[in-house]
Amino acid sequence: MKMSPREMVLAALFAALCAVAAALVRFGGAVVPFSLVPFVVMLAGALLGARAGALSILVYVLLGLSGLPVFEKPPFGGPAYVLQPTFGFLPGFIAGAFVIGALLPRRREPGLWRYLPAMVAGLAVIYLVGLPYLYLILNFYLGKAVSAAQVIKIGFLPFIGFDLLKAVVAAGLARLVVRRLGDRRAVPERR
């Protein structure tokens, strides 16, 4: 997969933004913490497109798995982080950025009502990957008897309202950036 220098720089920028977003909200002892990372993920998918957006989030995840303290919850990084109940949201972020980028047209400027469904679809993918992983780790690794309804209660219901609000803000911000750039997208379409 060949990338232009511009794509590499923007992917690195969004990976760094994910790390900053995770560091901003390191508090509380909840199983699933509140996070600004989904907001950055939505912007990455909308502004960079499917390939570069997903790659930027992949770089963020790989940095964390290599041991850099870039995740929200202790131990904040390292290969053992895959055993954290919330790890499943990280691959969900990669897939979510890809879906958002894939759903938005790159040849013309999409209207706000194209951005919002793409953001919601990306959120759905994040939850569809993260919640089953949360269930599996809680039940089979940590040995807690947690039902699917309890997983929804701890990993979905407290966050969906905030995530939908983030989706609306990300859709508006992405639209403004694209309008400001005119025909020049953050990452031009490949032919």
Contacts in CASP RR format, 6 or more apart in sequence:
PFRMAT RR
TARGET T0000
AUTHOR 0000-0000-0000
METHOD contacts of the structure
MODEL  1
MKMSPREMVLAALFAALCAVAAALVRFGGAVVPFSLVPFVVMLAGALLGA
RAGALSILVYVLLGLSGLPVFEKPPFGGPAYVLQPTFGFLPGFIAGAFVI
GALLPRRREPGLWRYLPAMVAGLAVIYLVGLPYLYLILNFYLGKAVSAAQ
VIKIGFLPFIGFDLLKAVVAAGLARLVVRRLGDRRAVPERR
1 51 0 8 1.000
3 11 0 8 1.000
3 52 0 8 1.000
3 55 0 8 1.000
4 187 0 8 1.000
6 187 0 8 1.000
7 48 0 8 1.000
7 52 0 8 1.000
7 187 0 8 1.000
10 47 0 8 1.000
10 48 0 8 1.000
10 52 0 8 1.000
10 56 0 8 1.000
10 186 0 8 1.000
10 187 0 8 1.000
11 48 0 8 1.000
11 52 0 8 1.000
11 53 0 8 1.000
11 55 0 8 1.000
11 56 0 8 1.000
11 59 0 8 1.000
12 56 0 8 1.000
12 59 0 8 1.000
13 56 0 8 1.000
14 40 0 8 1.000
14 43 0 8 1.000
14 44 0 8 1.000
14 48 0 8 1.000
14 53 0 8 1.000
14 56 0 8 1.000
14 57 0 8 1.000
14 60 0 8 1.000
15 56 0 8 1.000
15 57 0 8 1.000
15 59 0 8 1.000
15 60 0 8 1.000
15 63 0 8 1.000
17 40 0 8 1.000
17 43 0 8 1.000
17 44 0 8 1.000
18 37 0 8 1.000
18 40 0 8 1.000
18 41 0 8 1.000
18 44 0 8 1.000
18 56 0 8 1.000
18 57 0 8 1.000
18 60 0 8 1.000
18 70 0 8 1.000
18 93 0 8 1.000
19 60 0 8 1.000
19 63 0 8 1.000
19 68 0 8 1.000
19 70 0 8 1.000
21 35 0 8 1.000
21 36 0 8 1.000
21 37 0 8 1.000
21 39 0 8 1.000
21 40 0 8 1.000
22 35 0 8 1.000
22 36 0 8 1.000
22 37 0 8 1.000
22 70 0 8 1.000
22 71 0 8 1.000
22 72 0 8 1.000
23 70 0 8 1.000
24 36 0 8 1.000
25 33 0 8 1.000
25 34 0 8 1.000
25 35 0 8 1.000
25 36 0 8 1.000
25 72 0 8 1.000
26 33 0 8 1.000
26 72 0 8 1.000
26 73 0 8 1.000
26 76 0 8 1.000
27 33 0 8 1.000
30 154 0 8 1.000
30 158 0 8 1.000
31 85 0 8 1.000
31 86 0 8 1.000
31 134 0 8 1.000
31 138 0 8 1.000
31 154 0 8 1.000
31 155 0 8 1.000
32 85 0 8 1.000
32 86 0 8 1.000
32 89 0 8 1.000
32 134 0 8 1.000
32 154 0 8 1.000
32 155 0 8 1.000
32 158 0 8 1.000
32 159 0 8 1.000
33 72 0 8 1.000
33 73 0 8 1.000
33 86 0 8 1.000
34 159 0 8 1.000
34 162 0 8 1.000
35 72 0 8 1.000
36 166 0 8 1.000
37 72 0 8 1.000
37 93 0 8 1.000
38 93 0 8 1.000
38 123 0 8 1.000
38 126 0 8 1.000
38 163 0 8 1.000
38 166 0 8 1.000
39 166 0 8 1.000
39 169 0 8 1.000
39 170 0 8 1.000
41 57 0 8 1.000
41 93 0 8 1.000
41 96 0 8 1.000
41 97 0 8 1.000
41 100 0 8 1.000
41 126 0 8 1.000
42 97 0 8 1.000
42 100 0 8 1.000
42 119 0 8 1.000
42 122 0 8 1.000
42 123 0 8 1.000
42 166 0 8 1.000
42 167 0 8 1.000
42 170 0 8 1.000
42 171 0 8 1.000
42 174 0 8 1.000
43 170 0 8 1.000
43 173 0 8 1.000
43 174 0 8 1.000
44 52 0 8 1.000
44 53 0 8 1.000
44 56 0 8 1.000
44 57 0 8 1.000
44 97 0 8 1.000
45 53 0 8 1.000
45 54 0 8 1.000
45 96 0 8 1.000
45 97 0 8 1.000
45 98 0 8 1.000
45 100 0 8 1.000
45 101 0 8 1.000
45 104 0 8 1.000
46 100 0 8 1.000
46 101 0 8 1.000
46 104 0 8 1.000
46 115 0 8 1.000
46 118 0 8 1.000
46 119 0 8 1.000
46 170 0 8 1.000
46 171 0 8 1.000
46 174 0 8 1.000
46 178 0 8 1.000
47 53 0 8 1.000
47 174 0 8 1.000
47 177 0 8 1.000
47 178 0 8 1.000
47 185 0 8 1.000
47 186 0 8 1.000
47 187 0 8 1.000
48 56 0 8 1.000
48 97 0 8 1.000
48 101 0 8 1.000
48 186 0 8 1.000
48 187 0 8 1.000
49 97 0 8 1.000
49 100 0 8 1.000
49 101 0 8 1.000
49 102 0 8 1.000
49 104 0 8 1.000
49 106 0 8 1.000
49 185 0 8 1.000
49 186 0 8 1.000
49 187 0 8 1.000
50 97 0 8 1.000
50 98 0 8 1.000
50 99 0 8 1.000
50 100 0 8 1.000
50 101 0 8 1.000
50 102 0 8 1.000
51 98 0 8 1.000
51 190 0 8 1.000
52 187 0 8 1.000
53 97 0 8 1.000
53 98 0 8 1.000
53 101 0 8 1.000
54 94 0 8 1.000
54 95 0 8 1.000
54 96 0 8 1.000
54 97 0 8 1.000
54 98 0 8 1.000
56 97 0 8 1.000
57 93 0 8 1.000
57 94 0 8 1.000
57 97 0 8 1.000
58 94 0 8 1.000
60 70 0 8 1.000
60 93 0 8 1.000
61 90 0 8 1.000
61 91 0 8 1.000
61 93 0 8 1.000
61 94 0 8 1.000
63 70 0 8 1.000
64 70 0 8 1.000
64 71 0 8 1.000
64 76 0 8 1.000
64 77 0 8 1.000
64 78 0 8 1.000
64 81 0 8 1.000
65 77 0 8 1.000
65 78 0 8 1.000
65 79 0 8 1.000
65 81 0 8 1.000
65 82 0 8 1.000
66 78 0 8 1.000
67 77 0 8 1.000
67 78 0 8 1.000
67 79 0 8 1.000
68 77 0 8 1.000
68 78 0 8 1.000
69 75 0 8 1.000
69 76 0 8 1.000
69 77 0 8 1.000
70 76 0 8 1.000
70 77 0 8 1.000
71 77 0 8 1.000
71 81 0 8 1.000
71 84 0 8 1.000
71 90 0 8 1.000
72 86 0 8 1.000
73 84 0 8 1.000
73 86 0 8 1.000
75 81 0 8 1.000
81 87 0 8 1.000
83 137 0 8 1.000
83 141 0 8 1.000
84 137 0 8 1.000
85 133 0 8 1.000
85 134 0 8 1.000
85 137 0 8 1.000
85 138 0 8 1.000
85 142 0 8 1.000
86 130 0 8 1.000
86 134 0 8 1.000
87 133 0 8 1.000
87 137 0 8 1.000
88 129 0 8 1.000
88 130 0 8 1.000
88 133 0 8 1.000
88 134 0 8 1.000
89 126 0 8 1.000
89 129 0 8 1.000
89 130 0 8 1.000
89 133 0 8 1.000
89 134 0 8 1.000
91 129 0 8 1.000
91 130 0 8 1.000
91 133 0 8 1.000
92 125 0 8 1.000
92 126 0 8 1.000
92 128 0 8 1.000
92 129 0 8 1.000
92 130 0 8 1.000
93 126 0 8 1.000
95 122 0 8 1.000
95 125 0 8 1.000
95 126 0 8 1.000
95 129 0 8 1.000
96 121 0 8 1.000
96 122 0 8 1.000
96 123 0 8 1.000
96 125 0 8 1.000
96 126 0 8 1.000
97 122 0 8 1.000
99 118 0 8 1.000
99 121 0 8 1.000
99 122 0 8 1.000
99 125 0 8 1.000
100 118 0 8 1.000
100 119 0 8 1.000
100 121 0 8 1.000
100 122 0 8 1.000
101 118 0 8 1.000
103 114 0 8 1.000
103 117 0 8 1.000
103 118 0 8 1.000
103 121 0 8 1.000
104 110 0 8 1.000
104 114 0 8 1.000
104 115 0 8 1.000
104 118 0 8 1.000
105 114 0 8 1.000
106 185 0 8 1.000
106 188 0 8 1.000
106 189 0 8 1.000
107 189 0 8 1.000
109 178 0 8 1.000
109 179 0 8 1.000
109 182 0 8 1.000
109 183 0 8 1.000
110 175 0 8 1.000
110 178 0 8 1.000
111 175 0 8 1.000
112 171 0 8 1.000
112 172 0 8 1.000
112 175 0 8 1.000
115 170 0 8 1.000
115 171 0 8 1.000
115 172 0 8 1.000
115 174 0 8 1.000
115 175 0 8 1.000
116 167 0 8 1.000
116 168 0 8 1.000
116 171 0 8 1.000
118 171 0 8 1.000
119 167 0 8 1.000
119 168 0 8 1.000
119 170 0 8 1.000
119 171 0 8 1.000
120 164 0 8 1.000
120 167 0 8 1.000
123 160 0 8 1.000
123 163 0 8 1.000
123 164 0 8 1.000
123 167 0 8 1.000
127 156 0 8 1.000
127 160 0 8 1.000
131 151 0 8 1.000
131 152 0 8 1.000
131 155 0 8 1.000
131 156 0 8 1.000
134 151 0 8 1.000
134 154 0 8 1.000
134 155 0 8 1.000
135 146 0 8 1.000
135 148 0 8 1.000
135 151 0 8 1.000
138 144 0 8 1.000
138 146 0 8 1.000
138 151 0 8 1.000
139 145 0 8 1.000
139 146 0 8 1.000
177 186 0 8 1.000
178 185 0 8 1.000
END
